C-alpha cells in the first residue's frame, strides 16, 4: 500500500520558541538534484525585529554567567549534535550534493569545531586580556567583554560546518546572535535550532531565521539595536552583496566582519582564535596599588 508523503513545514526559531513567519509565507527547500526536502518559513522584516528583541533581552543574562558555565552549556550542545548525527549527515549530503563519506566528514568537523570553541570559553580572558605596565602606583588590567547582539549572515554553501564556524565564536564570549541561514540550504540550520531548543542554551541567545538574504539581511544591517554583523556569509547570496550590507551597517556604526577573499572559505581548515576576538570589546580597568 502506497503512503502519502508527510511534508514537513519548518518554522523560525526566536526567543527559544518556534513561531511562524508573521506573514505566513514559506518557500521550498530542495536538494542539489532538485528534489523537494521541506517547506521552511520565509522571514520578514518584522521577524528580524522580533529576533533582535529576543537577542537583546537574553544578552545580559548570558554574559553575566561564568565563562566556565557557558563552556559547559555549549559542550552539551555538541553532545546533542552527536545524537542527531545521522540526520545532519543526510541533510548535508542532499543539500550540498556531496557523497555520504564527505558529508560524514563535514558533520564530524562541525561537531569537533563546536567542542573546540566551547573549550575556549574560560580561556579567552587569559589570551585576549593582559596586565599592562604603567608608570605609577596602579594596576592596569585589560579584559575582553562581549560586544552585545551580533547578526550573522550564515555561509551560503557550507550549510553546517560553515554555520557552526561563524556562530560558535560569537556566543562563546557572551554575545547573543541573530542568524540568517543559507537561503538554499537551510535544513541544517533548522535542525540546529531544534538541538538548541532542547539544550541548556537560554532562549534568545541564538535566534535562527530562514528566508531570502536580500530581503532580511539589510534590516539586520541597519537595525540600531544590533551591535555588530558578520557579512562574510553574503558571498554568493542572491540579490545582495556583502559590500551593500557593510554600507548599511555603517549607518549605525556597527562592527563588521567582512570576507577575506572573494570566495567562500574552506571551513574544513582549522579556525583561529581571532574569530572569537572579532566580536569582543577590550575594557581596561585602573586600580590603585595598596600601600
C-alpha positions as CSV (number, residue, x, y, z in Angstrom):
1,X,0.0,0.0,0.0
2,X,1.5,3.4,-1.0
3,X,1.7,6.1,1.5
4,X,1.2,9.8,1.2
5,X,4.3,11.9,1.9
6,X,4.1,13.8,5.2
7,X,5.7,17.1,4.1
8,X,7.4,18.9,6.9
9,X,6.9,22.7,7.3
10,X,9.6,24.2,9.5
11,X,9.2,27.4,11.5
12,X,11.6,30.1,12.7
13,X,13.5,30.0,16.0
14,X,13.1,33.1,18.0
15,X,13.4,33.5,21.8
16,X,13.6,29.8,22.3
17,X,10.3,29.2,20.6
18,X,9.2,28.2,17.1
19,X,6.9,30.8,15.6
20,X,5.6,31.0,12.1
21,X,6.7,33.9,10.0
22,X,4.4,36.9,10.8
23,X,3.5,37.0,7.1
24,X,2.7,33.2,7.0
25,X,5.0,32.8,4.0
26,X,7.0,29.7,3.3
27,X,9.3,28.5,0.5
28,X,10.5,25.1,-0.6
29,X,14.0,23.8,0.2
30,X,15.3,21.4,-2.4
31,X,18.3,19.1,-2.7
32,X,21.1,19.8,-5.1
33,X,19.3,17.4,-7.5
34,X,16.1,19.4,-7.3
35,X,14.2,17.0,-5.1
36,X,11.8,18.6,-2.6
37,X,13.0,18.4,1.0
38,X,10.7,20.5,3.2
39,X,8.9,23.8,3.4
40,X,10.7,26.5,5.5
41,X,9.4,29.8,6.9
42,X,10.2,32.9,4.9
43,X,11.2,35.5,7.4
44,X,10.2,39.1,7.1
45,X,11.4,42.5,8.5
46,X,9.1,42.0,11.5
47,X,10.5,38.6,12.2
48,X,14.0,40.1,12.1
49,X,12.9,42.8,14.6
50,X,11.4,40.1,16.9
51,X,14.7,38.1,16.8
52,X,16.8,41.2,17.6
53,X,14.5,42.0,20.5
54,X,14.8,38.4,21.9
55,X,18.6,38.5,21.5
56,X,18.8,41.9,23.3
57,X,16.7,40.6,26.2
58,X,18.8,37.4,26.6
59,X,22.3,39.1,26.3
60,X,22.8,40.5,29.8
61,X,22.0,37.1,31.5
62,X,24.1,35.1,29.1
63,X,27.1,37.4,29.5
64,X,26.7,37.6,33.3
65,X,27.1,33.8,33.7
66,X,30.6,32.4,34.3
67,X,32.7,31.6,31.3
68,X,33.1,28.1,32.7
69,X,29.3,27.6,32.7
70,X,29.0,28.9,29.2
71,X,31.5,26.3,28.1
72,X,29.6,23.5,29.8
73,X,26.3,24.7,28.2
74,X,27.9,24.8,24.8
75,X,29.5,21.4,25.3
76,X,26.1,20.0,25.9
77,X,25.0,21.3,22.5
78,X,27.9,19.2,21.0
79,X,26.5,16.1,22.7
80,X,23.1,16.7,21.2
81,X,24.6,17.4,17.8
82,X,26.3,14.0,18.1
83,X,23.0,12.3,18.9
84,X,21.4,13.7,15.7
85,X,24.4,13.0,13.6
86,X,22.6,10.8,11.1
87,X,20.0,13.5,10.4
88,X,22.7,16.1,9.9
89,X,24.6,13.8,7.5
90,X,21.5,13.2,5.4
91,X,20.8,16.9,5.2
92,X,24.3,17.9,4.3
93,X,24.6,15.2,1.8
94,X,21.4,16.1,-0.1
95,X,21.7,19.9,0.4
96,X,25.3,20.2,-0.6
97,X,25.3,17.4,-3.2
98,X,28.3,15.6,-1.7
99,X,29.0,11.9,-1.2
100,X,28.0,10.2,2.1
101,X,31.6,9.9,3.3
102,X,32.2,13.6,2.6
103,X,29.0,14.5,4.4
104,X,30.1,12.4,7.4
105,X,33.4,14.2,7.5
106,X,31.8,17.6,7.3
107,X,29.4,16.8,10.2
108,X,32.3,15.4,12.3
109,X,34.3,18.5,11.7
110,X,31.3,20.7,12.7
111,X,30.8,18.9,16.0
112,X,34.6,19.0,16.7
113,X,34.6,22.7,15.8
114,X,31.8,23.3,18.3
115,X,33.7,21.5,21.0
116,X,36.8,23.4,20.2
117,X,35.1,26.8,20.6
118,X,33.3,25.6,23.8
119,X,36.7,24.8,25.3
120,X,37.9,28.4,24.8
121,X,35.1,29.9,26.9
122,X,37.1,30.2,30.1
123,X,40.4,30.8,28.4
124,X,39.7,33.8,26.2
125,X,40.3,36.3,29.0
126,X,43.8,34.9,29.7
127,X,44.7,35.1,26.0
128,X,42.9,38.2,25.0
129,X,43.5,40.2,28.2
130,X,46.6,41.4,29.9
131,X,48.1,43.3,32.9
132,X,49.6,46.4,31.3
133,X,52.7,48.1,32.5
134,X,52.1,51.7,33.6
135,X,54.1,54.4,35.2
136,X,52.6,54.9,38.6
137,X,51.2,53.0,41.6
138,X,48.3,51.4,39.7
139,X,47.2,48.1,38.4
140,X,46.1,48.4,34.8
141,X,44.1,45.4,33.6
142,X,42.6,44.8,30.1
143,X,40.0,42.1,29.6
144,X,37.7,41.1,26.6
145,X,34.0,41.6,27.1
146,X,31.1,40.7,24.7
147,X,30.1,43.2,22.0
148,X,26.4,42.6,22.6
149,X,23.9,41.5,19.9
150,X,25.6,40.1,16.7
151,X,23.8,39.5,13.4
152,X,25.3,36.6,11.4
153,X,24.7,36.0,7.7
154,X,25.4,32.3,7.5
155,X,27.6,30.9,4.7
156,X,25.6,30.1,1.6
157,X,27.3,26.9,0.6
158,X,28.7,25.3,3.8
159,X,25.4,24.7,5.5
160,X,26.5,23.1,8.8
161,X,30.3,23.4,9.2
162,X,30.3,27.0,7.9
163,X,27.3,27.8,10.2
164,X,29.0,26.4,13.3
165,X,32.2,28.2,12.4
166,X,30.6,31.6,12.4
167,X,28.0,31.1,15.2
168,X,30.0,29.3,17.9
169,X,32.7,32.1,18.3
170,X,30.0,34.7,18.6
171,X,28.2,33.2,21.5
172,X,31.1,31.7,23.4
173,X,32.2,35.1,24.8
174,X,28.7,36.1,26.0
175,X,27.2,37.7,22.8
176,X,23.8,36.7,21.6
177,X,23.1,36.1,17.9
178,X,20.5,36.5,15.2
179,X,21.4,34.1,12.4
180,X,20.1,34.3,8.9
181,X,20.6,30.8,7.4
182,X,21.7,29.8,4.0
183,X,18.8,30.5,1.7
184,X,19.2,27.5,-0.5
185,X,20.4,25.1,2.2
186,X,18.5,25.9,5.4
187,X,17.8,22.5,6.8
188,X,20.9,22.0,8.9
189,X,20.3,25.4,10.5
190,X,16.7,24.4,11.3
191,X,17.8,21.2,12.8
192,X,20.5,23.1,14.8
193,X,17.6,25.2,16.1
194,X,15.8,22.1,17.3
195,X,19.0,21.0,19.1
196,X,19.4,24.4,20.8
197,X,15.8,24.3,21.9
198,X,16.4,21.0,23.8
199,X,19.7,22.1,25.2
200,X,20.6,24.3,28.2
201,X,21.2,27.4,26.0
202,X,18.7,30.0,27.3
203,X,16.0,31.2,24.9
204,X,17.1,34.2,22.8
205,X,20.8,33.5,22.9
206,X,20.6,32.1,19.4
207,X,17.8,33.1,17.1
208,X,17.6,31.5,13.6
209,X,15.8,33.0,10.7
210,X,15.2,31.3,7.3
211,X,14.4,33.2,4.2
212,X,15.9,35.3,1.4
213,X,19.1,37.1,2.2
214,X,18.3,40.1,0.1
215,X,15.1,40.6,1.9
216,X,16.1,40.1,5.5
217,X,19.8,40.9,5.8
218,X,19.5,44.7,5.1
219,X,17.1,45.1,8.1
220,X,19.7,43.4,10.3
221,X,22.5,45.6,9.0
222,X,20.5,48.8,9.7
223,X,18.9,47.8,13.0
224,X,20.1,50.2,15.7
225,X,20.0,47.5,18.4
226,X,22.4,45.2,16.6
227,X,25.9,46.0,17.7
228,X,27.9,44.0,15.1
229,X,27.3,42.0,12.0
230,X,29.2,39.2,10.2
231,X,28.5,39.8,6.5
232,X,31.0,37.3,5.1
233,X,28.3,34.8,4.6
234,X,26.7,37.0,2.0
235,X,29.2,35.8,-0.6
236,X,27.2,34.1,-3.2
237,X,23.8,35.2,-1.9
238,X,21.3,36.2,-4.5
239,X,20.3,39.8,-4.8
240,X,22.7,41.3,-2.3
241,X,26.4,41.8,-1.8
242,X,28.5,42.0,1.4
243,X,29.6,45.5,0.4
244,X,26.0,46.7,0.4
245,X,25.4,45.3,3.8
246,X,28.6,46.8,5.1
247,X,27.5,50.2,3.8
248,X,24.1,49.7,5.5
249,X,25.8,48.8,8.8
250,X,27.9,52.0,8.7
251,X,24.7,54.0,9.2
252,X,24.6,52.8,12.9
253,X,28.4,52.4,13.3
254,X,28.3,48.6,13.7
255,X,31.4,46.5,13.9
256,X,31.6,44.5,10.7
257,X,33.4,41.2,9.9
258,X,33.9,41.2,6.1
259,X,35.1,38.4,3.9
260,X,38.8,37.9,3.5
261,X,38.7,36.8,-0.2
262,X,36.1,36.8,-3.0
263,X,35.3,33.1,-2.4
264,X,33.6,31.4,0.5
265,X,36.5,29.9,2.6
266,X,37.2,26.3,3.1
267,X,35.7,25.8,6.6
268,X,37.4,22.5,7.0
269,X,40.6,24.4,7.6
270,X,41.1,24.9,11.4
271,X,39.7,28.1,12.7
272,X,41.8,30.6,14.6
273,X,41.3,32.3,18.0
274,X,41.0,35.6,16.1
275,X,37.5,34.6,15.1
276,X,36.5,34.8,18.7
277,X,38.2,38.1,19.3
278,X,36.4,39.9,16.4
279,X,33.2,40.3,18.5
280,X,34.7,41.3,21.8
281,X,35.5,44.7,23.3
282,X,38.6,45.2,25.3
283,X,37.8,47.0,28.5
284,X,40.6,48.4,30.7
285,X,40.4,49.0,34.5
286,X,42.7,51.1,36.6
287,X,43.1,50.2,40.3
288,X,45.5,51.8,42.9
289,X,48.1,49.5,44.5
290,X,47.9,49.1,48.2
291,X,50.5,50.7,50.4
